[in-house]
Amino acid sequence: MSEFVMLTRLSANAVHLPMALEELEKKIMAQIRSECPRVEWLHSYAILGPYDYMDIFRAPDDADAFKVATIIRSYGYAHTEIWGAKEWQAFKALIRDLSREQ
């Protein structure tokens, strides 16, 4: 399974009441669980800056990561970016195998 970081920015007219965010989340997550049962959610954060949320999840392949982003965008309220990620210790293990010759 690969790890992905997804940044989401909501449109200004996504919801009109703060409590509606929780209902929107429930709908989206129910659809993701239904359509992408092998996706494993690791963390969700509300963040400051140009994006509103950051989610970290595992997916078996890029296709499932695309599905997650598409489901979120299909509700018409969000812009998403997804980045592939590698845990730092796993990354260090990968680079140890690189040739030292230039």
VOBA-1610 file (N, C-alpha, C; in pm, whole numbers, padded with zeros to 5 digits, always signed):
BEGIN
Met+00085-00118+00000Met+00000+00000+00000Met+00089+00124+00000Ser+00047+00223-00074Ser+00118+00350-00080Ser+00046+00452+00006Glu+00122+00550+00053Glu+00062+00657+00133Glu+00045+00781+00046Phe-00062+00854+00075Phe-00093+00975+00002Phe-00131+01086+00099Val-00093+01208+00064Val-00133+01327+00138Val-00228+01403+00046Met-00345+01435+00097Met-00443+01509+00018Met-00473+01641+00087Leu-00458+01749+00012Leu-00494+01882+00059Leu-00625+01920-00006Thr-00715+01976+00075Thr-00848+02014+00025Thr-00878+02157+00062Arg-00929+02231-00036Arg-00975+02368-00013Arg-01122+02371-00049Leu-01204+02413+00045Leu-01348+02424+00020Leu-01380+02553-00053Ser-01481+02549-00137Ser-01527+02672-00202Ser-01602+02756-00099Ala-01616+02883-00128Ala-01681+02975-00034Ala-01826+02938-00008Asn-01892+02875-00104Asn-02033+02840-00085Asn-02052+02690-00056Ala-01952+02627-00001Ala-01960+02483+00029Ala-02066+02456+00135Val-02060+02528+00241Val-02159+02512+00349Val-02185+02650+00409His-02305+02665+00464His-02340+02795+00521His-02340+02793+00674Leu-02342+02674+00732Leu-02336+02660+00877Leu-02221+02566+00913Pro-02144+02599+01015Pro-02031+02513+01052Pro-02070+02367+01077Met-02187+02344+01135Met-02229+02206+01164Met-02252+02126+01035Ala-02276+02194+00925Ala-02298+02127+00798Ala-02171+02059+00748Leu-02056+02105+00794Leu-01929+02041+00756Leu-01925+01896+00801Glu-01974+01870+00920Glu-01974+01735+00973Glu-02066+01644+00891Glu-02180+01695+00850Glu-02271+01615+00767Glu-02210+01587+00630Leu-02145+01688+00572Leu-02078+01669+00444Leu-01968+01564+00456Glu-01890+01571+00563Glu-01785+01472+00587Glu-01843+01330+00595Lys-01953+01314+00667Lys-02016+01181+00681Lys-02057+01124+00546Lys-02118+01207+00462Lys-02161+01162+00330Lys-02041+01121+00245Ile-01939+01206+00244Ile-01821+01179+00161Ile-01750+01053+00208Met-01730+01040+00339Met-01659+00924+00391Met-01737+00795+00369Ala-01868+00800+00377Ala-01950+00682+00350Ala-01932+00637+00206Gln-01928+00732+00115Gln-01909+00696-00026Gln-01767+00643-00050Ile-01667+00704+00013Ile-01530+00655-00004Ile-01519+00513+00049Arg-01576+00485+00166Arg-01571+00348+00220Arg-01642+00249+00128Ser-01749+00292+00066Ser-01824+00205-00023Ser-01750+00181-00155Glu-01698+00288-00214Glu-01635+00279-00346Glu-01488+00235-00340Cys-01423+00260-00227Cys-01279+00232-00214Cys-01254+00157-00083Pro-01305+00035-00070Pro-01297-00034+00059Pro-01154-00066+00106Arg-01059-00064+00015Arg-00921-00095+00056Arg-00843+00028+00101Val-00903+00147+00088Val-00838+00270+00133Val-00845+00275+00286Glu-00732+00306+00345Glu-00721+00314+00492Glu-00690+00459+00531Trp-00781+00521+00604Trp-00761+00660+00647Trp-00669+00661+00768Leu-00563+00743+00763Leu-00466+00749+00873Leu-00485+00871+00962His-00498+00989+00900His-00510+01113+00976His-00591+01215+00898Ser-00659+01300+00970Ser-00729+01415+00912Ser-00701+01536+00998Tyr-00667+01647+00932Tyr-00634+01770+01003Tyr-00707+01888+00940Ala-00754+01979+01022Ala-00793+02111+00976Ala-00665+02194+00984Ile-00634+02269+00880Ile-00506+02340+00877Ile-00526+02487+00843Leu-00428+02568+00878Leu-00425+02709+00842Leu-00344+02724+00715Gly-00374+02823+00635Gly-00301+02844+00511Gly-00395+02840+00392Pro-00342+02816+00272Pro-00426+02819+00153Pro-00523+02702+00142Tyr-00502+02597+00218Tyr-00593+02482+00218Tyr-00663+02475+00352Asp-00778+02408+00353Asp-00858+02395+00475Asp-00831+02266+00551Tyr-00799+02159+00475Tyr-00784+02027+00537Tyr-00667+01952+00475Met-00607+01867+00556Met-00505+01775+00509Met-00542+01636+00559Asp-00548+01541+00468Asp-00578+01402+00502Asp-00462+01315+00456Ile-00433+01215+00535Ile-00329+01119+00502Ile-00395+00981+00500Phe-00376+00910+00389Phe-00439+00779+00376Phe-00349+00684+00299Arg-00379+00556+00313Arg-00310+00452+00237Arg-00407+00399+00133Ala-00353+00372+00015Ala-00432+00313-00093Ala-00346+00211-00165Pro-00409+00108-00220Pro-00331+00004-00287Pro-00263+00052-00414Asp-00316+00159-00474Asp-00257+00207-00600Asp-00307+00349-00629Asp-00251+00407-00736Asp-00290+00542-00776Asp-00437+00550-00815Ala-00490+00443-00872Ala-00630+00444-00915Ala-00722+00472-00797Asp-00698+00407-00684Asp-00783+00432-00567Asp-00762+00573-00513Ala-00641+00625-00520Ala-00617+00763-00477Ala-00694+00861-00566Phe-00693+00835-00698Phe-00772+00917-00790Phe-00919+00911-00756Lys-00969+00793-00722Lys-01110+00777-00686Lys-01145+00860-00564Val-01059+00859-00463Val-01083+00938-00341Val-01097+01086-00377Ala-01002+01138-00453Ala-01006+01279-00491Ala-01130+01310-00575Thr-01164+01220-00665Thr-01280+01243-00751Thr-01410+01243-00672Ile-01421+01154-00576Ile-01541+01151-00491Ile-01554+01284-00417Ile-01447+01331-00359Ile-01452+01457-00285Ile-01491+01572-00376Arg-01428+01578-00494Arg-01460+01687-00587Arg-01600+01674-00646Ser-01653+01553-00653Ser-01784+01532-00715Ser-01897+01600-00636Tyr-01872+01631-00511Tyr-01974+01701-00434Tyr-01980+01849-00471Gly-01885+01894-00553Gly-01890+02028-00608Gly-01845+02139-00516Tyr-01783+02104-00406Tyr-01747+02206-00308Tyr-01598+02220-00284Ala-01516+02140-00349Ala-01377+02136-00307Ala-01280+02126-00424His-01161+02175-00399His-01045+02157-00485His-00950+02067-00407Thr-00894+01966-00469Thr-00801+01877-00399Thr-00669+01867-00473Glu-00564+01841-00397Glu-00434+01802-00451Glu-00394+01676-00376Ile-00342+01579-00449Ile-00294+01457-00384Ile-00148+01438-00420Trp-00072+01409-00318Trp+00071+01384-00334Trp+00103+01245-00281Gly+00183+01172-00355Gly+00235+01046-00303Gly+00336+01078-00194Ala+00341+00995-00091Ala+00431+01020+00021Ala+00497+00890+00065Lys+00613+00902+00124Lys+00685+00787+00177Lys+00730+00824+00318Glu+00698+00739+00414Glu+00740+00761+00553Glu+00891+00775+00555Trp+00942+00863+00641Trp+01084+00899+00638Trp+01177+00778+00654Gln+01148+00689+00746Gln+01235+00573+00765Gln+01236+00484+00640Ala+01121+00467+00577Ala+01113+00388+00454Ala+01189+00457+00341Phe+01183+00590+00336Phe+01258+00665+00235Phe+01408+00646+00254Lys+01453+00654+00379Lys+01596+00635+00406Lys+01642+00495+00365Ala+01558+00396+00386Ala+01591+00260+00343Ala+01605+00253+00192Leu+01519+00324+00120Leu+01529+00326-00026Leu+01658+00389-00074Ile+01695+00501-00015Ile+01814+00571-00065Ile+01943+00500-00027Arg+01939+00416+00074Arg+02059+00338+00108Arg+02097+00244-00006Asp+01997+00204-00086Asp+02021+00112-00196Asp+02071+00181-00322Leu+02070+00314-00324Leu+02116+00385-00442Leu+02267+00370-00458Ser+02311+00370-00581Ser+02454+00360-00610Ser+02525+00482-00555Arg+02640+00463-00498Arg+02719+00575-00444Arg+02806+00636-00553Glu+02814+00574-00667Glu+02899+00625-00774Glu+02823+00731-00854Gln+02893+00834-00891Gln+02834+00943-00970Gln+02884+00936-01111
//
